[in-house]
Structures are given as structure tokens and as C-alpha cells.
Amino acid sequence: MNRWLTWAWVAFLLTLPLWMEDQYFLHILITSGIFTIAAMSLNLLLGYTGQLSLGHVAFFGIGAYTSALVSLGFDLELTDTYTFVFAPRPVWVAFVAGIVVAGMSGWLIGKISFKVRGAYFVIVTISFAEVVRLVALNWVDLTEGPMALNNIPPFTLAVPGVWELAFFHKLPNYYLVLAVAIVSYVTVRRLVHSRIGRAMIALRENEPLAASAGVDVTRYLVLAAIVSAAMAGAAGGLYTHYIRIVDPDVFLFIYTVTMVIMVITGGKGTLAGPIVGGLIFGILPEVLREFASPEVQWIIYGVFMIMIVFFLPNGIVPALSAWWNDRFGATPSAGGPGTGLPDLEAATRTAGEAT
Amino acid sequence: MSAGNGTAETVLAVDDLAVHFGGLAALNNVSFDVREGEVASLIGPNGAGKTTAFNVITGFQPPTTGTIRYKGQSLNGLRPNQIAEFGVVRTFQKTSVFASNSVFDNILIGLHRQGASKTWEILLSLPRVRKEELWLREKAAEILDFVGLSARANELGGALPYGEQRLLEVAIALAADPSLLLLDEPVSGMNPAETASFMDMVGKIRARGITILLVEHDMRMVMEVSDRVVVLNQGQIIAEGTPDEIQQDAEVIRAYLGHGARRA
């Protein structure tokens, strides 16, 4: 049933632009999709290894800036006499470079900060994001600082000499984001359902026991950080070549918070959670804009969020799947004599596995 | 079943071990061996340093001085997961399972060391990855069957009754494919019937060729299952020998029953 649901979703998203002609709505879907990819990447760290990265936007921004710079080219005056000139590269190369550099910074953060856990990890990630933001703001020679990098080329699809399509319109960008989102989803899904994912969950649940059973604690945390950062970098690359302008504001803390909200309300540690959360909190503000003033919008947004966290502390997806299992008894795990909470947790796992 | 006679080879050699917490010597001058295929027990009153010894052997606590060798390989300075790679796996005194995962998943996590799929193979979902996954699941079912928890496979680890959580703990350790299994008070909190069946299981584990080092307060169990007993008191070894010898040892009796009027 869940497999069917997944395919129905994919089919729905694939055909959506055919009957949804509102370009503005398509734009909202694209930006929501980009944020959903970032939320999925955060979920790998937060939901599966249990480490809260509050600097996640740093990887998003690093991906965005790297991709922009590689596609635009840049020169750096290293000494008075020598200037390093980097010629513009094709956008796809830039996109991959953004992913790689973001992944490398994930590795760095993982290596440095996985000696420390919990609150200390949170602080290290926040500081990292702030440092990167200040670099982007002040290294004007490279990043143009607050003047922003402009005229970033869009993605292009070409058969050399025969046919070329630059992604100036929303439609190709929509499908590109959808494709990257599917790849990201499959990546997380395969990892999570493997021995690697189980090792990550084991670290979240009981680190000493995991270590004594032979799970290399640091290795899997660093691996999660790399994959997560690379995925966030991909989202950043998509963003930069779609919006075609990038300034240091991409590093703002509010974006990290948005990602965390998406993951938590959707259901951390479930595969579908960040998607549900990403779509709701990507689309909701735009829908509200139609009939509410900005102040009222934010109030509704906040109230909605508090209600979700208050009534569905594990998130929307676990709650829905618990309800579904209650109703139709699809799960083999009876839940046993436990209280309501472990039952819900069981449902979380089941939901995570099945979707 | 290999008997723990004097001719069996030494696998674990603890030599001149000391652990100091500030001015307190949790262990001092502790040396003992564990031989291939035997059940050795570490006993002693509360605070004697038994769990500290376990923590040092399995890499959770660095020793102040002394060496630990397993099959000739020094374990000093290795992390717990590296020590597990040599086949030295422990359970914990305070019950420790993956509480919010199903019993079956608990075992699958324990089987981590037996899987070999690389990250890129998993990302590409190669056929051999899927084959390995099926193999691991079979293996997990087998281990659950071995400890008698098959009926509980889909329940949450944390929802099991206490005695069964202790069994699950042993099952997780067994999944990690140990050659030396360290059990830290495995029957504490079990009722007599559970203890009796656990003792049977110790025999079955041993029959698989796994050497066992046991810390336990239940003397009936210790005396029945052990080939050799090492007695710790206040961080030092005060006696070592067969269960019969230990039960006759005047020093041991003093440590357990107190010094009586003589000291006063």
C-alpha cells in the first residue's frame, strides 16, 4: 500500500505542471522543493543520528556560492604580481562542484565536532554557519559581499551543435528539482534501510551499546554529515541557478530554523516526514499571503506550528501512520502492553520503513 | 563442549592492571587469565572493581597502568568498537538495549559487524547488498530463536519485561559474533526460573565455542557454571581457583562475611 502511495505521489508530481498552469504556484513548488531537499538532508543527521545541526544552512549556502562561482568564474589577486584566474565552467560542472565542496565541509565539521555531542555539536554548527556567512559578506573580492553575485547562468540541457535549452523558465526547473529530490529521497532511503542506517539509529538510541557491538561511532556520524552536507549543497546549487542571484543572506539562521521546523513537524526519523513538512511550510506562507496581512500570516504560521508540535509531538507522518494502523491494522507489530508513546514510536519505525 | 582444564590456551591476559580515580584505586595490581573455551567468573563484594575491570577490558575506561592482551594482541588504547572487531563483546550491568527499536531490529544492529556492504554498494543497491540483507535477517531470526525471543520479534526492546531485556542484551552481544563474551551480572533481577534457564543458555553459548567471562553476584550460578573463579576485593585479587577451592578459601569467606570480632 505504501509503495503504491509513493508511486501515486511521484505520478502526481510529474503530471502536476500539465494541469497547473499558474506560473507563480509553480515557482512556489520549486522553492518548496528545494527546501524539502535541504530538509531531507537535515533529517539524515537530526532524525537518524540524532545530532541537531543548527548550522545546516551553511552547507546549503556553500553549495550555492561554490556553484555560482564555478559557473561565473572568478579571479583572485593572491599577490601583487600574481592573480589566480578561474575561467567559467559549465553549469552542471559547477553544480557537482558545489555538491563536492559542501560534502567536504560536512566532513570537516563532522571530524571537528563529533568529538562533541549534543549541545556542543549544536554550538559548533551554529558558529560554523555564522563564520561562513561573515566570509561571504566580507570577502568582497570573491563573493561581491552584500552586492551579491548576479547573472548566474541557469542550467542548460544541450546536444552539442544541435539543440540547446537554457532553464530560464519554470517548467524545466520544476522537473530538475523533482529529479534531484527523488535522487535524494532514494539515497536516504537506501542508506537508512541498510546496515549503515541501522548503525546511525543505534548511535542515536544507545551509543555505548552500539560501540560495544562493534559499530564505529565516529565513522558513521561523519558519513552522515558528509552525505547530509552534500545533499544540502545540491539544494543550494539548484537554488542559485534557479534564482540566479546569491547574497550572504542565504546563510541566515532563519533558513536553518525553517528546515528544522519542516523536519520536526513532518516527523523526524521518517522518510516521508521532511517531504510533508517541507511542502506544508513551503506552501503555507504563500497561500496565507492571498488573504492575510504579513503580521497575521506569521501569527497563523506560528499558531499552526505550535499546534502540530503540541498535539503531534512526533510529527505529522508518525501520527498519520499510527492512525492508519489503528484503523486498518496494517502493522504486524502489536505494540504490546506499552503506553501510548512507544506505540507511536513503533509506528514511526514502520512508517520510516514502509514509505 | 571444551572443558576449561589447565592445558587450554590463554586467550585473555590481564597483567598488572591498575585504575585510579583520583586518589581512589578502583583496581590495583590485578593480573588474571582467561583460557580458551572456559567459563571464568569474576566475583567480589560491591565496589570490588569487577565492572571497572570489564570497562577496561572492553575499552570504555583507560587503565592507569597495566596491559590487556587478547590472543596476543594488545587491547590497550583501542576503542570499544575496535575491541569488538577482535571478538571481545560485553553486556552491561545496567540493562542496555535499543529501547525504541523492535527486538528484531535490535539483533540486526548487533549484526553490524557481520555485514560487509560498502557505502557505494548500498547507494547503488547492488544485488549482493540485498542478498546480504536477507542473509542478515535469517541470521537474526536464528539468534532470536537461540535465546528464545522469537515470539517477541516485533515488540519494542524497551517494552519487554526485565528478564527478557537481559536475554535480548545477550542476543545483541551474540549477534556481534564474539569469541570472548563478557557478561556483567546477567541474571540480576531475574527470578529463579529465569536464572535457571539462563544458566542453561550459558552452557549452550559455551558449546558454540565462545569463551565467557562472567561477573555475577548469584553465587549458586557462579559456582555451577564456572570453571574458574577470580575473587576481587577492594580492587585487588584475593583468590583464584576452581569453584570448590574458592568456597573453602578463608580469605574469600572473610571478604564476604566480614572480619567479625577478630579485627575489632
Interface residues (C-beta under 8 A of the other chain):
Chain A: T187 R190 L191 S194 R195 I196 R198 A199 I201 A202 E205 N206 P208 L209 A210 A211 S212 A213 G214 V215 D216 V217 L223 P332 S333 A334 G335 G336 P337 G338 P342 E345 A346 R349
Chain B: T58 F60 R79 P80 N81 A84 E85 V89 R90 F92 S96 V97 F98 A99 S100 N101 S102 D105 L108 I109 G110 L111 H112 R113 G115 S117 T119 I122 L123 S125 V129 E133 L136 N154 E155 L156 G158 A159 I172 A173 A175 A176
